[in-house]
Amino acid sequence: MIELNPVIIDGNPFTAVTVQLPKTNLLAVYNDKGYIMCGALDVGLLNEKLSDRKIIAGRAVGVRTIEQLINAPLESITTEAYAIGIEVGMSGRDALLKMV
């Protein structure tokens, strides 16, 4: 099953996506500028092979819900995320607010 839900953070709209798969969920929260995602995100691929796309993204590991994703510290980020002030260890919430 795929769920799409609006998420408002400090008055800013985002979309939360949950893809339920056998034994795991894929989680992402995004807006038109970038996104944060669960451990399934391959930051290395985005930085190395797709760097010309300038993707703003962050990855949190060990999360099972959208709420956990928003509150978790980011384990890795893309080069473009760093360029706008997002840092490793920053909460997903704070990273999303940098994407506004």
C-alpha positions in Angstrom: 0.0 0.0 0.0 1.1 3.6 -0.7 0.0 6.4 1.6 0.4 10.1 0.8 -0.3 12.6 3.6 0.2 16.3 4.0 2.6 17.4 6.8 2.8 20.9 8.0 6.0 22.0 9.8 6.1 25.5 11.2 3.3 26.5 8.7 5.2 25.0 5.7 3.6 22.3 3.7 5.3 19.0 2.9 4.1 15.6 1.6 4.8 12.4 3.5 5.0 9.1 1.5 4.9 5.7 3.1 5.3 2.6 0.9 4.4 -0.5 2.8 6.5 -3.5 1.6 6.9 -7.0 3.1 8.8 -6.6 6.4 9.7 -2.9 5.9 8.4 0.5 4.9 9.9 3.1 2.6 9.5 6.6 4.0 10.0 10.1 2.6 8.9 13.6 3.3 9.4 16.2 0.5 8.5 19.5 -1.0 9.4 21.0 -4.4 13.0 21.7 -3.3 14.2 18.4 -1.7 13.4 15.5 0.6 14.4 13.4 3.6 14.1 9.6 3.4 14.7 6.4 5.4 17.8 4.2 5.1 16.8 3.0 1.6 18.2 6.3 0.2 21.6 5.9 -1.5 23.2 9.2 -0.8 26.5 8.0 -2.4 24.7 7.4 -5.7 23.1 10.8 -5.6 26.5 12.5 -5.0 28.6 10.5 -7.4 26.5 9.3 -10.3 23.7 11.9 -10.3 25.5 15.0 -9.1 24.5 16.9 -12.2 20.9 16.8 -11.0 21.8 18.8 -7.8 19.5 16.8 -5.6 18.9 18.1 -2.1 18.3 15.1 0.2 19.0 13.6 3.6 18.9 10.1 5.0 17.9 8.9 8.5 18.4 5.3 9.5 16.5 3.1 11.9 13.2 4.9 11.4 9.9 3.1 11.0 7.4 5.9 10.8 7.1 9.4 9.3 7.2 10.9 12.8 10.4 9.1 13.6 11.9 10.2 10.2 11.0 13.9 10.9 12.6 13.7 14.4 15.6 11.5 13.7 19.1 12.9 13.1 20.3 12.7 9.5 23.0 10.1 9.0 24.1 11.3 5.6 23.2 14.2 3.2 23.9 15.1 -0.4 26.4 17.7 -1.4 23.6 20.0 -2.5 21.9 19.6 0.9 25.1 20.7 2.6 25.3 23.7 0.3 22.0 25.1 1.6 23.0 24.6 5.3 21.8 21.1 6.1 24.3 19.1 8.2 24.8 15.5 9.3 23.2 15.1 12.7 20.6 17.7 12.1 17.0 16.6 12.7 14.9 15.8 9.7 12.6 18.6 10.8 15.3 21.2 10.8 16.6 19.9 7.4 13.1 20.2 5.9 12.8 23.8 7.2 16.1 24.6 5.3 14.4 23.4 2.2 11.6 26.1 2.4 
